[in-house]
Amino acid sequence: AQKITQTQPGMFVQEKEAVTLDCTYDTSDQSYGLFWYKQPSSGEMIFLIYQGSYDEQNATEGRYSLNFQKARKSANLVISASQLGDSAMYFCAILPDTDKLIFGTGTRLQVFP
Amino acid sequence: GAVVSQHPSWVICKSGTSVKIECRSLDFQATTMFWYRQFPKQSLMLMATSNEGSKATYEQGVEKDKFLINHASLTLSTLTVTSAHPEDSSFYICSARDGDRVTDTQYFGPGTRLTVL
């Protein structure tokens, strides 16, 4: 069975600081993808970053980077230089061979001035 | 990035009526689209996979006769909630996969908030 675990229901970070959102996963598939999405209060799911299980380099997209540790089955999201607009729910998701995205329970990030 | 739209953004309807929600990929063609449901403060739960030109694949526990899905073109999938009841009130969100590989990114629409009175 596939499973995503996000252990932090909520996180607070001061503007301009970096923050790490944790994500661990469980899968027996050899090939899979890991995604992070942002969901602001408007509800839209915004794609942030993708990491393939065979990618040797950690994925980076602007201020977002993914700390991928395959042996530990973790795919933490690092947001550098936080901005007030980063306040939102963040979901980690795994895409196994079944072709279905499985989401974690999410982490609510609040950035304060 | 790829853009997916949904219409309507929110809808309030009376119990017993049917509601149609549209999901469109605006700048790419999507052979595969997905429909999710999200309850307040919870994660997204996959309801069904919509394939262009074929029948949708429903997840266990989702009534296919209640949630009708039609994927008539490469840019449009519709979800019709038939004979809606208050327990169907939820946030419905679709995604469209940009590409035919399983690992291609799914881009999400802005969601539709349904309230059934």
gemmi code that builds the backbone of each chain (N, CA, C; Angstrom):
import gemmi

chains = {
    "A": [
        ("ALA", (0.837, -1.201, 0.000), (0.000, 0.000, 0.000), (0.873, 1.252, 0.000)),
        ("GLN", (0.357, 2.282, -0.622), (1.094, 3.543, -0.709), (0.590, 4.492, 0.376)),
        ("LYS", (1.494, 5.241, 0.932), (1.084, 6.162, 1.999), (2.020, 7.354, 2.054)),
        ("ILE", (1.429, 8.500, 2.329), (2.203, 9.730, 2.522), (1.930, 10.234, 3.933)),
        ("THR", (2.964, 10.618, 4.648), (2.799, 11.115, 6.015), (3.405, 12.496, 6.141)),
        ("GLN", (2.590, 13.435, 6.571), (3.070, 14.775, 6.885), (2.790, 14.980, 8.364)),
        ("THR", (3.819, 15.036, 9.159), (3.663, 15.017, 10.612), (3.427, 16.381, 11.225)),
        ("GLN", (3.559, 17.427, 10.441), (3.410, 18.777, 10.968), (2.064, 19.365, 10.538)),
        ("PRO", (1.064, 19.402, 11.424), (-0.218, 19.989, 11.031), (-0.080, 21.477, 10.733)),
        ("GLY", (0.822, 22.153, 11.471), (0.992, 23.577, 11.267), (2.425, 24.006, 11.523)),
        ("MET", (2.843, 25.028, 10.774), (4.187, 25.581, 10.951), (4.108, 27.097, 10.900)),
        ("PHE", (4.919, 27.737, 11.731), (5.024, 29.190, 11.706), (6.453, 29.567, 11.341)),
        ("VAL", (6.596, 30.574, 10.507), (7.944, 31.022, 10.150), (7.898, 32.533, 9.929)),
        ("GLN", (8.993, 33.163, 10.298), (9.065, 34.619, 10.098), (9.467, 34.904, 8.653)),
        ("GLU", (8.937, 35.991, 8.167), (9.259, 36.433, 6.806), (10.770, 36.469, 6.609)),
        ("LYS", (11.185, 36.020, 5.412), (12.586, 36.001, 4.981), (13.383, 34.831, 5.555)),
        ("GLU", (12.795, 34.079, 6.461), (13.469, 32.904, 6.975), (13.174, 31.708, 6.071)),
        ("ALA", (13.994, 30.657, 6.198), (13.743, 29.412, 5.472), (12.911, 28.475, 6.343)),
        ("VAL", (12.156, 27.606, 5.701), (11.331, 26.651, 6.449), (11.349, 25.306, 5.718)),
        ("THR", (11.331, 24.239, 6.500), (11.301, 22.886, 5.937), (10.004, 22.204, 6.328)),
        ("LEU", (9.303, 21.713, 5.342), (8.066, 20.965, 5.581), (8.352, 19.488, 5.340)),
        ("ASP", (8.034, 18.674, 6.338), (8.407, 17.262, 6.295), (7.411, 16.411, 5.510)),
        ("CYS", (7.944, 15.399, 4.869), (7.118, 14.437, 4.142), (7.852, 13.104, 4.096)),
        ("THR", (7.211, 12.067, 4.570), (7.755, 10.724, 4.413), (6.735, 9.888, 3.664)),
        ("TYR", (7.209, 8.862, 3.007), (6.304, 8.065, 2.190), (6.617, 6.585, 2.349)),
        ("ASP", (5.655, 5.800, 1.939), (5.817, 4.352, 2.005), (5.313, 3.771, 0.698)),
        ("THR", (6.162, 3.075, -0.001), (5.775, 2.421, -1.232), (6.722, 1.270, -1.508)),
        ("SER", (6.200, 0.266, -2.179), (7.034, -0.857, -2.591), (7.410, -0.743, -4.068)),
        ("ASP", (6.888, 0.284, -4.736), (7.210, 0.479, -6.152), (8.653, 0.948, -6.298)),
        ("GLN", (9.288, 0.526, -7.379), (10.656, 0.966, -7.655), (10.662, 2.324, -8.341)),
        ("SER", (9.610, 2.566, -9.116), (9.518, 3.813, -9.864), (8.303, 4.603, -9.381)),
        ("TYR", (8.538, 5.830, -8.996), (7.437, 6.670, -8.505), (7.858, 8.127, -8.594)),
        ("GLY", (6.896, 8.991, -8.454), (7.178, 10.418, -8.464), (6.668, 11.055, -7.184)),
        ("LEU", (7.305, 12.110, -6.784), (6.908, 12.847, -5.580), (6.611, 14.284, -5.961)),
        ("PHE", (5.524, 14.798, -5.483), (5.079, 16.141, -5.830), (4.792, 16.937, -4.558)),
        ("TRP", (4.944, 18.233, -4.683), (4.468, 19.154, -3.656), (3.523, 20.151, -4.316)),
        ("TYR", (2.383, 20.362, -3.642), (1.409, 21.332, -4.097), (1.118, 22.310, -2.982)),
        ("LYS", (0.778, 23.527, -3.384), (0.384, 24.584, -2.442), (-1.098, 24.865, -2.646)),
        ("GLN", (-1.839, 24.967, -1.554), (-3.257, 25.293, -1.649), (-3.558, 26.520, -0.789)),
        ("PRO", (-3.653, 27.691, -1.401), (-4.034, 28.884, -0.636), (-5.505, 28.819, -0.253)),
        ("SER", (-5.960, 29.826, 0.476), (-7.340, 29.814, 0.971), (-8.360, 29.806, -0.167)),
        ("SER", (-7.961, 30.229, -1.346), (-8.873, 30.214, -2.495), (-9.214, 28.793, -2.938)),
        ("GLY", (-8.395, 27.825, -2.566), (-8.694, 26.436, -2.866), (-7.914, 25.817, -4.003)),
        ("GLU", (-7.358, 26.639, -4.864), (-6.643, 26.092, -6.011), (-5.397, 25.331, -5.572)),
        ("MET", (-5.129, 24.230, -6.226), (-3.915, 23.453, -5.956), (-2.844, 23.889, -6.954)),
        ("ILE", (-1.769, 24.425, -6.441), (-0.709, 24.956, -7.290), (0.500, 24.032, -7.243)),
        ("PHE", (0.892, 23.538, -8.412), (2.049, 22.655, -8.490), (3.318, 23.439, -8.170)),
        ("LEU", (4.152, 22.871, -7.290), (5.384, 23.541, -6.895), (6.624, 22.860, -7.447)),
        ("ILE", (6.721, 21.540, -7.221), (7.981, 20.876, -7.527), (7.773, 19.376, -7.658)),
        ("TYR", (8.606, 18.734, -8.476), (8.519, 17.300, -8.728), (9.890, 16.646, -8.591)),
        ("GLN", (9.875, 15.444, -8.006), (11.097, 14.645, -7.880), (10.813, 13.223, -8.327)),
        ("GLY", (11.543, 12.726, -9.296), (11.407, 11.341, -9.710), (12.266, 10.442, -8.849)),
        ("SER", (11.824, 9.225, -8.659), (12.536, 8.322, -7.750), (13.937, 7.988, -8.247)),
        ("TYR", (14.162, 8.107, -9.557), (15.483, 7.799, -10.099), (16.345, 9.039, -10.293)),
        ("ASP", (15.797, 10.196, -9.956), (16.580, 11.425, -10.090), (17.647, 11.460, -9.006)),
        ("GLU", (18.877, 11.663, -9.398), (19.963, 11.676, -8.418), (20.137, 13.046, -7.784)),
        ("GLN", (19.760, 14.066, -8.542), (19.878, 15.426, -8.020), (18.577, 15.822, -7.336)),
        ("ASN", (18.684, 16.580, -6.261), (17.490, 17.129, -5.623), (16.864, 18.180, -6.534)),
        ("ALA", (15.540, 18.131, -6.651), (14.851, 19.086, -7.505), (14.854, 20.482, -6.880)),
        ("THR", (14.960, 21.489, -7.734), (14.867, 22.877, -7.279), (14.022, 23.655, -8.275)),
        ("GLU", (13.202, 24.571, -7.737), (12.386, 25.462, -8.566), (12.319, 26.803, -7.851)),
        ("GLY", (13.183, 27.704, -8.245), (13.191, 29.021, -7.604), (13.485, 28.901, -6.120)),
        ("ARG", (12.558, 29.399, -5.289), (12.774, 29.345, -3.827), (12.442, 27.998, -3.220)),
        ("TYR", (11.941, 27.080, -4.045), (11.563, 25.763, -3.546), (12.655, 24.743, -3.885)),
        ("SER", (12.980, 23.923, -2.937), (13.880, 22.803, -3.201), (13.364, 21.594, -2.441)),
        ("LEU", (13.705, 20.443, -2.960), (13.215, 19.208, -2.362), (14.411, 18.438, -1.832)),
        ("ASN", (14.393, 18.163, -0.565), (15.458, 17.382, 0.072), (15.051, 15.915, 0.012)),
        ("PHE", (15.509, 15.236, -1.053), (15.094, 13.865, -1.319), (16.116, 12.897, -0.742)),
        ("GLN", (15.654, 12.077, 0.216), (16.509, 11.049, 0.797), (15.812, 9.712, 0.587)),
        ("LYS", (16.206, 9.055, -0.496), (15.492, 7.865, -0.940), (15.553, 6.744, 0.074)),
        ("ALA", (16.702, 6.528, 0.674), (16.859, 5.428, 1.626), (15.966, 5.626, 2.848)),
        ("ARG", (15.770, 6.872, 3.209), (14.928, 7.170, 4.367), (13.490, 7.396, 3.972)),
        ("LYS", (13.220, 7.365, 2.643), (11.875, 7.592, 2.113), (11.316, 8.919, 2.617)),
        ("SER", (12.108, 9.940, 2.433), (11.620, 11.266, 2.806), (11.822, 12.229, 1.647)),
        ("ALA", (10.930, 13.200, 1.569), (10.965, 14.189, 0.479), (10.516, 15.525, 1.045)),
        ("ASN", (11.368, 16.118, 1.849), (11.007, 17.362, 2.525), (11.097, 18.558, 1.588)),
        ("LEU", (10.179, 19.472, 1.733), (10.169, 20.699, 0.941), (10.846, 21.812, 1.727)),
        ("VAL", (11.773, 22.483, 1.095), (12.446, 23.616, 1.721), (12.048, 24.878, 0.963)),
        ("ILE", (11.514, 25.836, 1.698), (11.173, 27.134, 1.120), (12.170, 28.138, 1.678)),
        ("SER", (12.920, 28.745, 0.810), (13.901, 29.733, 1.267), (13.281, 31.131, 1.209)),
        ("ALA", (13.781, 32.000, 2.056), (13.337, 33.406, 2.043), (11.816, 33.514, 2.001)),
        ("SER", (11.166, 33.025, 3.035), (9.701, 32.989, 3.076), (9.094, 34.363, 2.844)),
        ("GLN", (7.947, 34.340, 2.189), (7.193, 35.562, 1.930), (5.798, 35.408, 2.518)),
        ("LEU", (5.160, 36.529, 2.789), (3.816, 36.483, 3.368), (2.861, 35.694, 2.471)),
        ("GLY", (3.071, 35.786, 1.178), (2.215, 35.068, 0.228), (2.413, 33.560, 0.235)),
        ("ASP", (3.401, 33.100, 0.974), (3.626, 31.654, 1.082), (2.668, 31.001, 2.073)),
        ("SER", (1.957, 31.799, 2.845), (1.006, 31.254, 3.816), (-0.077, 30.474, 3.084)),
        ("ALA", (-0.189, 29.200, 3.399), (-1.110, 28.312, 2.684), (-0.997, 26.914, 3.272)),
        ("MET", (-1.832, 26.015, 2.742), (-1.674, 24.584, 3.033), (-0.716, 24.006, 1.998)),
        ("TYR", (0.131, 23.106, 2.446), (1.073, 22.457, 1.551), (0.861, 20.951, 1.613)),
        ("PHE", (0.688, 20.353, 0.437), (0.440, 18.920, 0.368), (1.586, 18.229, -0.367)),
        ("CYS", (2.039, 17.157, 0.226), (2.994, 16.261, -0.415), (2.182, 15.125, -1.037)),
        ("ALA", (2.604, 14.645, -2.196), (1.860, 13.574, -2.866), (2.827, 12.632, -3.556)),
        ("ILE", (2.421, 11.374, -3.617), (3.217, 10.367, -4.320), (2.412, 9.841, -5.493)),
        ("LEU", (3.093, 9.617, -6.595), (2.486, 9.037, -7.784), (3.170, 7.702, -8.044)),
        ("PRO", (2.567, 6.613, -7.589), (3.158, 5.293, -7.802), (2.768, 4.737, -9.172)),
        ("ASP", (3.051, 3.472, -9.388), (2.759, 2.855, -10.681), (1.269, 2.787, -10.991)),
        ("THR", (0.441, 2.963, -9.978), (-1.004, 2.883, -10.186), (-1.559, 4.094, -10.917)),
        ("ASP", (-0.744, 5.113, -11.131), (-1.202, 6.289, -11.892), (-2.145, 7.174, -11.078)),
        ("LYS", (-2.193, 6.993, -9.777), (-3.096, 7.805, -8.955), (-2.302, 8.548, -7.893)),
        ("LEU", (-2.481, 9.846, -7.878), (-1.815, 10.657, -6.871), (-2.404, 10.366, -5.494)),
        ("ILE", (-1.532, 10.162, -4.535), (-1.978, 9.955, -3.162), (-1.408, 11.087, -2.330)),
        ("PHE", (-2.301, 11.799, -1.657), (-1.903, 12.994, -0.934), (-1.709, 12.726, 0.545)),
        ("GLY", (-0.839, 13.504, 1.157), (-0.726, 13.530, 2.602), (-1.812, 14.422, 3.183)),
        ("THR", (-1.818, 14.554, 4.497), (-2.860, 15.325, 5.176), (-2.592, 16.814, 5.170)),
        ("GLY", (-1.409, 17.201, 4.738), (-1.118, 18.614, 4.576), (-0.495, 19.261, 5.797)),
        ("THR", (0.207, 20.356, 5.547), (0.795, 21.200, 6.595), (0.366, 22.629, 6.325)),
        ("ARG", (-0.188, 23.263, 7.344), (-0.572, 24.671, 7.189), (0.605, 25.546, 7.588)),
        ("LEU", (1.095, 26.312, 6.628), (2.220, 27.215, 6.882), (1.701, 28.631, 7.054)),
        ("GLN", (2.144, 29.259, 8.108), (1.807, 30.661, 8.354), (3.096, 31.460, 8.430)),
        ("VAL", (3.215, 32.440, 7.547), (4.385, 33.319, 7.538), (3.992, 34.636, 8.194)),
        ("PHE", (4.753, 35.065, 9.182), (4.416, 36.308, 9.868), (5.522, 37.337, 9.659)),
        ("PRO", (5.141, 38.614, 9.725), (6.128, 39.687, 9.442), (7.240, 39.745, 10.496)),
    ],
    "B": [
        ("GLY", (3.205, 28.081, -16.954), (2.763, 26.731, -16.660), (1.400, 26.448, -17.247)),
        ("ALA", (1.026, 25.169, -17.226), (-0.251, 24.755, -17.770), (-1.407, 25.279, -16.924)),
        ("VAL", (-2.502, 25.615, -17.585), (-3.642, 26.208, -16.904), (-4.872, 25.323, -17.062)),
        ("VAL", (-5.533, 25.110, -15.938), (-6.777, 24.332, -15.918), (-7.859, 25.199, -15.294)),
        ("SER", (-8.999, 25.273, -15.933), (-10.092, 26.067, -15.390), (-11.246, 25.158, -14.981)),
        ("GLN", (-12.040, 25.662, -14.066), (-13.247, 24.960, -13.644), (-14.397, 25.941, -13.628)),
        ("HIS", (-15.569, 25.428, -13.964), (-16.749, 26.266, -13.944), (-17.949, 25.454, -13.503)),
        ("PRO", (-18.750, 25.916, -12.553), (-18.622, 27.209, -11.891), (-17.637, 27.150, -10.726)),
        ("SER", (-17.334, 28.279, -10.134), (-16.447, 28.331, -8.975), (-17.189, 27.897, -7.727)),
        ("TRP", (-18.454, 28.275, -7.660), (-19.260, 27.824, -6.535), (-20.713, 27.750, -6.972)),
        ("VAL", (-21.434, 26.863, -6.361), (-22.832, 26.678, -6.717), (-23.620, 26.257, -5.492)),
        ("ILE", (-24.803, 26.843, -5.370), (-25.744, 26.456, -4.331), (-26.977, 25.909, -5.032)),
        ("CYS", (-27.417, 24.737, -4.642), (-28.578, 24.148, -5.307), (-29.497, 23.498, -4.287)),
        ("LYS", (-30.694, 23.224, -4.732), (-31.667, 22.568, -3.859), (-31.480, 21.059, -3.914)),
        ("SER", (-31.836, 20.416, -2.847), (-31.732, 18.964, -2.780), (-32.583, 18.329, -3.884)),
        ("GLY", (-32.026, 17.343, -4.547), (-32.756, 16.650, -5.606), (-32.424, 17.117, -7.008)),
        ("THR", (-31.754, 18.254, -7.119), (-31.384, 18.750, -8.451), (-30.015, 18.208, -8.841)),
        ("SER", (-29.694, 18.363, -10.125), (-28.395, 17.912, -10.631), (-27.513, 19.108, -10.938)),
        ("VAL", (-26.250, 18.933, -10.740), (-25.281, 20.011, -10.954), (-24.155, 19.507, -11.844)),
        ("LYS", (-23.818, 20.287, -12.868), (-22.722, 19.921, -13.771), (-21.534, 20.842, -13.534)),
        ("ILE", (-20.372, 20.241, -13.397), (-19.124, 20.993, -13.208), (-18.206, 20.699, -14.385)),
        ("GLU", (-17.657, 21.755, -14.977), (-16.769, 21.599, -16.130), (-15.312, 21.799, -15.737)),
        ("CYS", (-14.467, 21.017, -16.346), (-13.020, 21.122, -16.141), (-12.361, 21.217, -17.516)),
        ("ARG", (-11.618, 22.293, -17.739), (-10.991, 22.503, -19.043), (-9.487, 22.719, -18.915)),
        ("SER", (-8.748, 22.074, -19.788), (-7.325, 22.384, -19.914), (-7.215, 23.444, -20.999)),
        ("LEU", (-6.658, 24.605, -20.641), (-6.724, 25.760, -21.538), (-5.602, 25.813, -22.558)),
        ("ASP", (-4.440, 25.345, -22.214), (-3.311, 25.496, -23.131), (-2.588, 24.179, -23.400)),
        ("PHE", (-3.249, 23.088, -23.133), (-2.678, 21.793, -23.478), (-3.811, 20.773, -23.605)),
        ("GLN", (-3.525, 19.677, -24.256), (-4.518, 18.619, -24.393), (-4.279, 17.567, -23.323)),
        ("ALA", (-5.357, 17.100, -22.764), (-5.250, 16.156, -21.651), (-6.043, 14.895, -21.957)),
        ("THR", (-5.328, 13.825, -22.211), (-6.005, 12.548, -22.424), (-6.645, 12.072, -21.131)),
        ("THR", (-6.001, 12.420, -20.036), (-6.457, 11.945, -18.736), (-6.698, 13.110, -17.792)),
        ("MET", (-7.865, 13.104, -17.187), (-8.205, 14.076, -16.152), (-8.668, 13.317, -14.912)),
        ("PHE", (-8.586, 13.980, -13.791), (-8.941, 13.353, -12.524), (-9.921, 14.257, -11.779)),
        ("TRP", (-10.819, 13.607, -11.049), (-11.756, 14.356, -10.202), (-11.522, 13.975, -8.746)),
        ("TYR", (-11.377, 15.020, -7.912), (-11.140, 14.827, -6.494), (-12.243, 15.513, -5.694)),
        ("ARG", (-12.341, 15.084, -4.460), (-13.265, 15.701, -3.516), (-12.474, 16.035, -2.259)),
        ("GLN", (-12.760, 17.191, -1.703), (-12.041, 17.610, -0.510), (-13.027, 18.139, 0.519)),
        ("PHE", (-13.071, 17.508, 1.671), (-13.876, 18.001, 2.779), (-13.054, 19.015, 3.566)),
        ("PRO", (-13.748, 19.881, 4.329), (-13.021, 20.938, 5.061), (-11.895, 20.401, 5.921)),
        ("LYS", (-10.756, 21.033, 5.790), (-9.567, 20.708, 6.578), (-9.082, 19.273, 6.354)),
        ("GLN", (-9.409, 18.714, 5.226), (-8.933, 17.373, 4.914), (-8.193, 17.381, 3.586)),
        ("SER", (-7.595, 16.249, 3.296), (-6.826, 16.144, 2.063), (-7.739, 15.820, 0.881)),
        ("LEU", (-7.161, 15.794, -0.295), (-7.932, 15.460, -1.493), (-8.101, 13.945, -1.594)),
        ("MET", (-9.298, 13.549, -1.954), (-9.569, 12.131, -2.167), (-9.965, 11.931, -3.624)),
        ("LEU", (-9.278, 11.044, -4.302), (-9.571, 10.772, -5.703), (-10.931, 10.095, -5.822)),
        ("MET", (-11.759, 10.653, -6.713), (-13.064, 10.055, -6.957), (-13.018, 9.155, -8.195)),
        ("ALA", (-12.421, 9.688, -9.269), (-12.437, 8.935, -10.524), (-11.383, 9.465, -11.473)),
        ("THR", (-11.011, 8.608, -12.391), (-10.085, 8.954, -13.471), (-10.884, 9.021, -14.760)),
        ("SER", (-10.741, 10.145, -15.440), (-11.511, 10.388, -16.656), (-10.599, 10.275, -17.877)),
        ("ASN", (-10.922, 9.376, -18.778), (-10.118, 9.162, -19.980), (-10.904, 9.582, -21.209)),
        ("GLU", (-10.287, 10.381, -22.039), (-10.952, 10.864, -23.241), (-11.380, 9.717, -24.137)),
        ("GLY", (-12.663, 9.715, -24.472), (-13.181, 8.721, -25.388), (-13.518, 7.381, -24.773)),
        ("SER", (-13.396, 7.259, -23.476), (-13.746, 5.993, -22.832), (-14.411, 6.257, -21.483)),
        ("LYS", (-14.879, 5.199, -20.883), (-15.576, 5.350, -19.607), (-14.605, 5.701, -18.491)),
        ("ALA", (-15.130, 6.431, -17.533), (-14.304, 6.802, -16.389), (-14.080, 5.596, -15.473)),
        ("THR", (-12.997, 5.649, -14.761), (-12.675, 4.617, -13.763), (-12.916, 5.197, -12.385)),
        ("TYR", (-13.827, 4.599, -11.640), (-14.210, 5.136, -10.337), (-13.459, 4.433, -9.211)),
        ("GLU", (-13.170, 5.199, -8.172), (-12.550, 4.629, -6.990), (-13.601, 3.879, -6.169)),
        ("GLN", (-13.095, 2.984, -5.369), (-13.989, 2.190, -4.530), (-14.821, 3.090, -3.632)),
        ("GLY", (-16.117, 2.829, -3.594), (-17.007, 3.595, -2.736), (-17.634, 4.799, -3.409)),
        ("VAL", (-17.227, 5.116, -4.627), (-17.809, 6.245, -5.357), (-18.885, 5.721, -6.292)),
        ("GLU", (-20.101, 6.263, -6.155), (-21.214, 5.775, -6.962), (-21.145, 6.371, -8.368)),
        ("LYS", (-20.962, 5.524, -9.357), (-20.811, 6.021, -10.722), (-22.118, 6.569, -11.277)),
        ("ASP", (-23.259, 6.088, -10.761), (-24.537, 6.595, -11.247), (-24.876, 7.941, -10.619)),
        ("LYS", (-24.214, 8.244, -9.527), (-24.472, 9.527, -8.870), (-23.516, 10.602, -9.399)),
        ("PHE", (-22.298, 10.207, -9.644), (-21.279, 11.142, -10.124), (-20.917, 10.744, -11.564)),
        ("LEU", (-21.641, 11.361, -12.504), (-21.460, 11.031, -13.909), (-20.300, 11.837, -14.493)),
        ("ILE", (-19.391, 11.143, -15.138), (-18.232, 11.802, -15.719), (-18.206, 11.564, -17.219)),
        ("ASN", (-18.003, 12.668, -17.946), (-17.912, 12.601, -19.391), (-16.662, 13.341, -19.846)),
        ("HIS", (-15.849, 12.687, -20.645), (-14.596, 13.289, -21.136), (-14.673, 13.286, -22.652)),
        ("ALA", (-15.460, 14.239, -23.170), (-15.821, 14.213, -24.587), (-14.725, 14.710, -25.515)),
        ("SER", (-13.810, 15.496, -25.001), (-12.743, 16.009, -25.856), (-11.440, 16.034, -25.072)),
        ("LEU", (-10.362, 16.365, -25.739), (-9.047, 16.375, -25.087), (-8.844, 17.583, -24.176)),
        ("THR", (-9.826, 18.464, -24.127), (-9.684, 19.637, -23.265), (-10.840, 19.810, -22.298)),
        ("LEU", (-11.780, 18.886, -22.286), (-12.955, 19.077, -21.438), (-13.418, 17.769, -20.798)),
        ("SER", (-13.579, 17.833, -19.484), (-14.210, 16.752, -18.743), (-15.294, 17.371, -17.874)),
        ("THR", (-16.427, 16.683, -17.752), (-17.504, 17.196, -16.910), (-17.871, 16.176, -15.843)),
        ("LEU", (-18.226, 16.716, -14.680), (-18.712, 15.911, -13.564), (-20.117, 16.382, -13.259)),
        ("THR", (-21.072, 15.484, -13.320), (-22.457, 15.813, -12.990), (-22.847, 15.087, -11.720)),
        ("VAL", (-23.209, 15.876, -10.715), (-23.702, 15.316, -9.461), (-25.213, 15.199, -9.618)),
        ("THR", (-25.707, 13.994, -9.730), (-27.132, 13.789, -9.978), (-27.906, 13.675, -8.666)),
        ("SER", (-29.103, 14.236, -8.665), (-29.965, 14.204, -7.479), (-29.147, 14.524, -6.220)),
        ("ALA", (-28.589, 15.705, -6.215), (-27.690, 16.093, -5.125), (-28.415, 16.176, -3.790)),
        ("HIS", (-27.708, 15.798, -2.741), (-28.233, 15.879, -1.378), (-27.223, 16.623, -0.508)),
        ("PRO", (-27.642, 17.097, 0.647), (-26.723, 17.884, 1.500), (-25.390, 17.193, 1.770)),
        ("GLU", (-25.384, 15.891, 1.857), (-24.118, 15.194, 2.126), (-23.144, 15.253, 0.951)),
        ("ASP", (-23.654, 15.698, -0.219), (-22.775, 15.866, -1.381), (-22.054, 17.219, -1.351)),
        ("SER", (-22.440, 18.064, -0.419), (-21.784, 19.374, -0.303), (-20.310, 19.169, -0.022)),
        ("SER", (-19.490, 19.781, -0.836), (-18.051, 19.578, -0.712), (-17.331, 20.490, -1.693)),
        ("PHE", (-16.024, 20.393, -1.676), (-15.175, 21.099, -2.643), (-14.711, 20.073, -3.660)),
        ("TYR", (-15.078, 20.296, -4.922), (-14.717, 19.368, -5.987), (-13.627, 20.012, -6.833)),
        ("ILE", (-12.583, 19.278, -7.056), (-11.440, 19.835, -7.785), (-10.953, 18.836, -8.824)),
        ("CYS", (-10.687, 19.346, -10.006), (-10.231, 18.458, -11.072), (-8.764, 18.722, -11.362)),
        ("SER", (-8.144, 17.769, -11.996), (-6.779, 17.967, -12.481), (-6.674, 17.377, -13.879)),
        ("ALA", (-5.750, 17.901, -14.644), (-5.488, 17.402, -15.992), (-4.009, 17.083, -16.100)),
        ("ARG", (-3.724, 15.924, -16.650), (-2.320, 15.508, -16.769), (-1.774, 16.009, -18.103)),
        ("ASP", (-0.673, 16.704, -18.020), (-0.048, 17.271, -19.211), (0.928, 16.257, -19.790)),
        ("GLY", (0.400, 15.322, -20.567), (1.220, 14.263, -21.149), (0.579, 12.917, -20.890)),
        ("ASP", (1.102, 11.911, -21.538), (0.518, 10.576, -21.431), (1.301, 9.653, -20.500)),
        ("ARG", (2.421, 10.123, -19.996), (3.171, 9.279, -19.076), (2.581, 9.400, -17.678)),
        ("VAL", (2.668, 8.319, -16.958), (2.132, 8.309, -15.592), (2.780, 9.386, -14.743)),
        ("THR", (4.055, 9.669, -14.985), (4.785, 10.626, -14.152), (4.627, 12.074, -14.590)),
        ("ASP", (3.882, 12.310, -15.665), (3.675, 13.701, -16.079), (2.865, 14.448, -15.032)),
        ("THR", (3.124, 15.714, -14.917), (2.524, 16.520, -13.851), (1.033, 16.710, -14.060)),
        ("GLN", (0.301, 16.610, -12.961), (-1.113, 16.953, -12.962), (-1.260, 18.409, -12.543)),
        ("TYR", (-1.992, 19.163, -13.344), (-2.285, 20.548, -13.018), (-3.739, 20.649, -12.596)),
        ("PHE", (-3.949, 21.383, -11.518), (-5.268, 21.409, -10.914), (-6.053, 22.653, -11.301)),
        ("GLY", (-7.366, 22.474, -11.359), (-8.257, 23.607, -11.517), (-8.448, 24.310, -10.192)),
        ("PRO", (-9.140, 25.430, -10.210), (-9.336, 26.214, -8.985), (-10.381, 25.640, -8.052)),
        ("GLY", (-11.099, 24.617, -8.481), (-12.077, 23.984, -7.616), (-13.474, 24.575, -7.738)),
        ("THR", (-14.443, 23.768, -7.342), (-15.852, 24.188, -7.318), (-16.425, 23.842, -5.960)),
        ("ARG", (-16.937, 24.853, -5.302), (-17.541, 24.620, -3.980), (-19.036, 24.416, -4.166)),
        ("LEU", (-19.491, 23.226, -3.829), (-20.906, 22.869, -3.972), (-21.579, 22.852, -2.612)),
        ("THR", (-22.688, 23.574, -2.514), (-23.521, 23.550, -1.307), (-24.915, 23.123, -1.703)),
        ("VAL", (-25.377, 22.053, -1.109), (-26.707, 21.535, -1.402), (-27.610, 21.828, -0.205)),
        ("LEU", (-28.687, 22.546, -0.450), (-29.575, 22.940, 0.653), (-30.620, 21.869, 0.934)),
    ],
}
model = gemmi.Model(1)
for chain_id, residues in chains.items():
    chain = gemmi.Chain(chain_id)
    for i, (resn, *xyz) in enumerate(residues, 1):
        res = gemmi.Residue()
        res.name, res.seqid = resn, gemmi.SeqId(i, " ")
        for name, pos in zip(("N", "CA", "C"), xyz):
            atom = gemmi.Atom()
            atom.name, atom.element = name, gemmi.Element(name[0])
            atom.pos, atom.b_iso = gemmi.Position(*pos), 0.0
            res.add_atom(atom)
        chain.add_residue(res)
    model.add_chain(chain)
structure = gemmi.Structure()
structure.add_model(model)
structure.setup_entities()
